[in-house]
Amino acid sequence: MSASEAARVLPELREADAPDHIRAIYRDICRLSAVPMAALIYRSLATHPGVLEEIWDGIGPLFRTGRIQEAAWRITRDMTAANVLPPIEGHARTVLGLTGSALDQVRTVLDAYNRANPVNVLAMLSLSARLKRDGAAKPQPAGDWTPPKAIPGPLPEMTPPDAMTPDLRLLINDLGPGDRSTLNPIVPSLYRHLTPWPGYLAAHHIMLVPRLRDGSLVRAAQSVHQAMAREAASIAEYLPPLNRLAAASAATETMAQFSTTNIPLMIVVGRGMRDALA
């Protein structure tokens, strides 16, 4: 892995570095998704001037009524299969360092992303669907919605991709579809939180890579994507025009990559990883 390859990562505005108005949006997203972290897709969109603010002005009201979250969680319950991966038994957990508080931390990371990822993919697909339609938005429904009890934080600190050892960076890079002979600039935040347990990630590499290469996990992710896209088409009718987003081609390309492949796959994989530690 060359230095130039290692440096190729998706730009993001970390919560710690964000100005107050962006940090306030991150907090709203976390509160309404009942999770302790703002996802990479939002941190990436925040690097495009004015884009995250416009997006949240448009879709935030639907978050506040629970329209996005409830639909996303329902689709995930209906579409994701249990026991995608074999269980990691007690002795194996001990060897991998997954005991006591370490096991609790890993389970919490998985629970947080399994709650957030469905919401994020439906939000991104709804925004993308709005870009493809003309006309005014329907009046947005009103109503107060109470999020579920939040998953507690903080999560283990994320390791920056450029701070990973070359072997760990390559191992995580393998955990995606298609040709992985070069480094993908998108490094899922879920795996970045789990780097304190490299043996655990290596075990999942052994289990996941064959399922990725034979296409079975990708097909499962495509089914999730299709169900989310159908729901997004109706949600898009309530969104106002998104002029800044439409003009930011790099932002829309990132959204498309996340919502069609990356996040649906992480929904399927995250469910499998959590079931393996039940």
Secondary structure, 3 states (H helix, E strand, C coil): CCHHHHHCCCCCCCHHHCCHHHHHHHHHHHHHHCCCCCCHHHHHHCCCCCHHHHHHHHHHHHHHCCHHHHHHHHHHHHHCCCCCCCCCCHHHHHHCCCCHHHHHHHHHHHHHHHHHHHHHHHHHHHHHHHHCCCCCCCCCCCCCCCCCCCCCCCCCCCCCHHHCCHHHHHHHHCCCCCCCCCCCCCCCHHHHHCCCCHHHHHHHHHHHHHHHHCCHHHHHHHHHHHHHHHHHHHHHHHCCCCHHHHHCHHHHHHHHHHHHHHHHHHHHHHHHHHHHCC
